[in-house]
Amino acid sequence: MENTKILICDEDAAYVHALVIYLIGSNMGFEIRSHTTISNFDSSGEYDIGLMTEPFIKRYEAIDQNALHIKTILHLAGSKDAGNDYETLYKYQSMDNFIEKIKIAGQKRTAQKRINDSITKRLTGIISPAHHELLLPYAVTVSKILGEKAKTLLVDLEQCSILTHLLGKETARDLTDLMYLITSGKPEQIPDEYLGFYESFYYLLPKRLNLKSTSDADKMWGTLFDYIYSLDFENIVVVYDSILPGTEDILLSSDEIFLVKKPGAVNEIFENIYRNSLMNAGVWDRTKEITIPGSAINALPQNGMLGPMLTGALGSYFMYQGAAQNGA
């Protein structure tokens, strides 16, 4: 069983010393670190539970919680009526009751983890070296098919995404905002302002094109996908029109990769380059090539055009291709 990581913070060094010895001697699988000086509290690491007095709680709230992250905080108090925004753990009580409260906090911490660990997750990468104009509608079709069977999330990493335009859903938030939110503390679920739903699947609001941006988002892609993978989505579909810096490992970690091709001699050059690269990376055995004819659509509504695109012959073709690739 995985140890419960506990951080104990109290200026009463004698109390902390005695508590650490007792908890270790309880053989409950506690992994413990302690602080007794606030000035030395700027630390790092991730803990399941923090047993902290008021001054340490205030110090924790003021520092970078990306460097030091505590999942559950119990207010370690010398008075039973001490109150703040955290559950109080009275210092001077029966140690059986004391440990029981810690165990309950640990059980809350592991409940969602057990749920997520029991879920079989599948990561699907869809990429078009030739920048096919129907890449996104095809990816939406695949997501719809998967979403009818299990909880599915679509992540659009195209450099210039039109997903929100196709769905007629413009918002003030985008993928970059979500990445910065995660680096300051991971929410248990994706906040609604970053998440959309279409028919049978969820999708993240894509990154807006910003030519003046000096964002260091390429350093945060791994953090974003570690977070997404910890949630309760069974299928994660990721769309690329090119490989952004920092996203290479995400594509190579996919359980399946769809290489969306477009007829044409010049397009074949791009596709051969990607084909050779995928072979050299050792992932060609999980790559499937999909050829989609060029779009014959010349005029579409300004917003919410995805519905019309997925009806008629074009929609039927996508559904056939998507179903064939997903065993439907």
N, C-alpha and C positions, 0 to 999 in steps of 0.2 A: 504494500500500500504506500502511496506517495506521502511523504512527510508534510506536515503543516508548518509553514514558515511563519514564525512569530517575531515581531519586533517589539521589545519592551522599552519604554521611555519614561523615566521618572528620575527626578533629581535626588531622591532618597536612595543613595547607593546601597545602604545596608538592606533595605527592603528589596531592591532589585536583585541583589546577590542571593538573598534567601529564596526569592521567587524562582529565579533561574535554576537553582539547585533542586528545588522541589519539582518543578515541571520536567526537568531532565530525568529525575528519579522516578517519575510517574510511568515511564515507559509507554507513553501515549503517541510516540512518533512525532514529537515536537522538535523542530529545528529552530534554535533561538539565537537572536542577536539583541544586544541591549545598548542603550545610551543613558548616561546620567548627567551629561553636561550639554546644555542647549547650544552653546557656542560651537560644539563639535558635531552638531546634528546634521549638517549639510552632507548627505550621504547618497548612496545609490543602491539599486537593487529592487527586487519585487518581492513583496510579502503578502501572505494570505490574510494575516490578522495583525493589527497594531494595537497593543495595550499602551495607552498614552495618557499622561496627565495633561491638563489644560494648556500649560505653556508650550509643551511639545506639539500639541494639536495645532495651535496657532502658528507655530514655526513651520510645521508641515504644510499648512495651507498657503504659506507665503513663498515656498520654494518651488523649484521645477519638479512637478509630479510626474514628468516623463522619466527623469533620472531615478527618482525614488517613488515607487508606486505601491500603495497599500490597498488591498481590495476591500477589507472590512476593518473599520476602526471602532474599538471599544474604549470609552472614556474611563480611564483608570482614576477613580476618585476616592478620597478619604471620607467623604460624607455621602450617605445614601440619598440625600435630596439634592445633590449637585446635578445641575442640568445644563445641556447645550444641545446641539443638533445631532449628537451621537448617543447610542445606547450606553448607559452607565454600567460599569463593572466595579462594584464596591470592593475596595482593597482588603478590608478587614472582615472577612466572612469565612464560613466553613470552606476549606480548600476543596472539598468534594463539590460544593455548589459552584465554586470559582471555576474549577476545571470543566464542570458541566456546561457552564455558559460559553466557555471557549470551544468546547466540542460542538455546541449548537451553531455557533458562528462558523465553524469549519464545515459543518454539514451544509449550511446555506451556500457556502463558497463552492462546494464540490457538486451540488445538485445539478446546476446548469452544465458543468463540465462533463458529468456522466451522460447527460442527455446528448450533448454534442459529440462525445466520443463514440456513442452508440450509432451515430448516423454515418452511413456510407456516403462519402463525398466524391464527386466526380468533377474534374476540371477540364473544360473543353476550350481549346483555342481555335479561333477562326481568323484567318489572315488572307489578304489579297495583295500579292506583290504588284499586280497591275492596277491597283486602286480601283477595283470594279465598283461602278456606281450603284450596283445592287447588292453590295456586300452587306450593308446594314439590314435591308429587308430580308435577306436570306438568314442572317443571324437571328433576327426577330422570329422568323418561322421556326428555326431550330429551338429557340427558347420557348416558344408556345407549345411545341410538341413535348419537350421535356417538362414544362410547367404543368401539363395536364396529368403527369404521372407523379411528380414530386416537387417540392419547394425549390424554385429556380431563381437565380439572380443573374441578370445580364450586366456586364461591365464593358462599356464602350471606351476603348483607349485610342480611337482615331484622333489624329492631330487636329482635324477640323470636323467635329461631329455634327451631324444634323438630326440627331435622335430627338431632341426636344422640339425641333421644328416639325419633324414628321408626326409627332404625337400631339402637337399643339399645346405643349406644356413648357412655357418659359418661366424660369424662377431666378431668384437672386443668388442662389447657392449653386456650387458646382463641385466637381470631384476634388479640386485643389483645396477648397474650404474644408471638405471632409478629412483630407489627409492632415491638415493642420490641427483640426479638432482632435483627431486620434493621438497625435503626438503630445497633446496636453492632457491626455487622460482618456482611456478607451471606454465609451459608453457601452452598457450591456447590449443594446440594440441600436441599429442605425437610426438616428433621428429622422422624423418624417420629412423635414425640409430637404433632405438629401436623397430621398428614396421615392420612387414612383411605382405604380402598378399598372400593367396593361394586359387585359384579358386573363392570362393564366400565369404570368411571371412578374417578378419584381425587377427593377432596374435602378442603377445609380445614375444620378444626374451627371452627364459627362463634363469633362474639362472644357471650358470655353477657350477659343483661340485668342491669345493675347500676345501680339508681336512685341510689345514693350516689356513683357514679363521678364523678371530676373529671378524667377522662382527656382528654388533648389528642390523642386518636387521629385526630380529623378532619384534623389537620395531616400525618398520616403515610400517608393512603390512597394518595397518589401514589407515595410511596416503595415501598409494598407492591406496587403493581401494576407498577411499573417492574421490581421484582425478579421477580415472577411471570412477566412477559413475557419475561425473559431466560432462563427455563428451557425445557426441551424439550417443553412441552405444545403440541400443535397446535391444540386447541380449549380455550378458556376460557369457561365459562358463568357469568354473574354474575346472582344473583337479588336483586331489590329488592321490598320492599313499600312503600317510600318512599325519597326521596333523602336520604341522610345528608349533612351538611355535609362537603365535600371530595370527594364521589364523583360530582359532576355531570359532570366531564370524562370520567370512566371510562364512564358511560352514553353520552355523546355521541360517544365514540370507538369505540363498538361497530360491528362490520361489519353486524350485524343486531339489531333490537330487537323483541321480542315483547311486545305490549301485551295482557295477559291480562284479559279482561272477564268480568263477572258480570251476568246479567240483573237488571233492577230499575231503577226510575226514579231513585232516589237515586244508585245506582251510576253511572248514565249521566252525572250531573253531574260526579263525580270524573273519569270517563274523558274527558269533553269538555275539562276543564281541562288534563289531561295531553296530550291530542291537540293542542290549540292551542299548548301550550308546545313540544312536539316539532316542530310545523310552524314556529314562530317560530325555533327553533334550527337549522332547515334539515336535519333528519334524518328527516323523515317518509317520504322515498322509500325508506329502509331499515327502516321500521317495518311490522310485520304485526300485525293485530288478531286475537286468538284468543278466541272466546267459549266458556266452559266452564260448564255448569250447576252450580248449588250442590250441595254434598255431600249425599247421602242416607244417609250412614253415621252411625248413632247411637251405636254402641258399638264400641270397639277395644281390643286388648290394651294393657297399660300401657307396654311397651317392645318394640322390634323390630317395629313394626306396619306398616312400609313394605311388606313382602312381601305381606300380605293386601290392602293397599290397591291394589296393582298387579296383582292377579289378578282374574279374572272380567270383568264388563262394564265396570267403571270402568277397569281396566288396559287393556283392549282399546281403549277410547275414547281414552285418552292416547296409546297406541302409534300409533293411526291419525292423531291430530292431530300428534304429533311427527314421524312419518315424512313426512306430507304437507308439513310446513314445511321439512324437511331433504332433500327430494328423493329419499326412499327409495321 
